[in-house]
Amino acid sequence: MAFVEKKLPADAPVVDKALNWVDSRFPLTKLWNDQWGKYYAPKNFNFWYIFGSLAMLVLVIQIVTGIFLVMHYKPDANLAFASVEYIMRDVPWGWLVRYMHSTGASAFFIVVYLHMTRAFLYGSYRKPRELIWLFGFAIFLCLMAEAFFGYLLPWGQMSYWGAQVIVNLFGAIPFIGPDLSLWIRGDYVVSDATLNRFFSFHVIAIPLVLLGLVVAHLIALHEVGSNNPDGIEIKENLGPDGHPVDGVPSHPYYTFHDIFGVTVFLTIFSFVVFFAPEMGVTSLSTITLSRLTR
């Protein structure tokens, strides 16, 4: 098939010309329209349907803050705790980045739990949305693994003994438990080997899997369409224009719907980050490990 580029008037805006040039080589506008711009969603979305977009927002916050934290963190048993204190005390705005990351981790689970609650309330696990549910379940498992691997990284008392307890849970599995615990730790106790492998899983392996599952989750969602409180399949009732009568384009309707939710969420999130990042409790992770526990 011969390459064909759409012809625009000579006086067309530069932005239109640039977009046309890109669209001739990559389906940017088509992707936008298919996935959001002209993607029809039910008209009767309520409060519960805002947490999916909030989960995406928190995921972006976690990735961005995580990148900046890794720039200064040292995955070494002798340097990890000191590097966290360095981030908090000496890195410009390091305290803010770390508190955004730690608060974001808690916010991620809160938002995901509410998102799952909506799925239970309105039957989003039923046909034809089984794959959406399964991908979401896999995302939840990845989040738990990501939180577990990241919990050890501050290398303080609470993170160390928390990791020790959780790893020892695998030791309770009959026959293979002790060997499995040893394999997970990489040593007979939680040590530098454990810290390094947990760091690699937390920063590289699990995030890659998580991003892949999120993409699959969204593709499956847009293939079969969103559920709604009334349980009506909007694709079964199309108007003369071929669009669902009971649906509206996601943009601009749900763009502004989500912006309102994001504004409320960021207000609460900012309050916690700036005024109560540790909820008034002095964390044991601010106490370094003694040489006896390394």
ZIDA-V774172 format. One record per backbone hydrogen bond with DSSP energy under -1.0 kcal/mol. CO is the residue of the C=O (numbers start at 0). NH is the residue of the N-H. If there is no record, write none. Layout:
CO|NH + CO|NH
This chain:
8|11 + 12|16 + 13|17 + 14|18 + 15|19 + 16|20 + 17|21 + 18|22 + 19|23 + 21|24 + 21|25 + 25|27 + 26|30 + 27|31 + 28|32 + 29|33 + 30|34 + 31|35 + 31|36 + 32|37 + 38|249 + 40|247 + 45|48 + 46|49 + 49|53 + 50|54 + 51|55 + 52|56 + 53|57 + 54|58 + 55|59 + 56|60 + 57|61 + 58|62 + 59|63 + 60|64 + 61|65 + 62|66 + 63|67 + 64|68 + 65|69 + 66|70 + 68|71 + 68|72 + 73|75 + 75|78 + 75|79 + 78|82 + 79|83 + 80|84 + 81|85 + 82|86 + 83|87 + 84|88 + 85|89 + 85|90 + 90|93 + 92|96 + 93|97 + 94|98 + 95|99 + 96|100 + 97|101 + 98|102 + 99|103 + 100|104 + 101|105 + 102|106 + 103|107 + 104|108 + 105|109 + 106|110 + 107|111 + 108|112 + 109|113 + 110|114 + 111|115 + 112|116 + 113|117 + 114|118 + 115|119 + 116|120 + 117|121 + 118|123 + 122|125 + 125|128 + 128|132 + 129|133 + 130|134 + 131|135 + 132|136 + 133|137 + 134|138 + 135|139 + 136|140 + 137|141 + 138|142 + 139|143 + 140|144 + 141|145 + 142|146 + 143|147 + 144|148 + 145|149 + 146|150 + 151|154 + 155|159 + 156|160 + 157|161 + 158|162 + 159|163 + 160|164 + 161|165 + 162|166 + 163|167 + 164|168 + 166|169 + 168|171 + 169|172 + 172|176 + 173|175 + 175|179 + 176|180 + 177|181 + 178|182 + 179|183 + 180|184 + 181|185 + 190|194 + 191|195 + 192|196 + 193|197 + 194|198 + 195|199 + 196|200 + 197|201 + 198|202 + 199|203 + 199|204 + 200|205 + 203|207 + 204|208 + 205|209 + 206|210 + 207|211 + 208|212 + 209|213 + 210|214 + 211|215 + 212|216 + 213|217 + 214|218 + 215|219 + 216|220 + 217|221 + 218|222 + 219|223 + 220|224 + 227|230 + 232|235 + 233|236 + 236|244 + 238|241 + 242|238 + 243|246 + 245|42 + 247|40 + 249|253 + 249|254 + 251|255 + 252|256 + 253|257 + 254|258 + 255|259 + 256|260 + 257|261 + 258|262 + 259|263 + 260|264 + 261|265 + 262|266 + 263|267 + 264|268 + 265|269 + 266|270 + 267|271 + 268|272 + 269|273 + 270|274 + 271|275 + 277|280 + 282|285 + 283|156 + 283|286 + 286|156 + 289|292
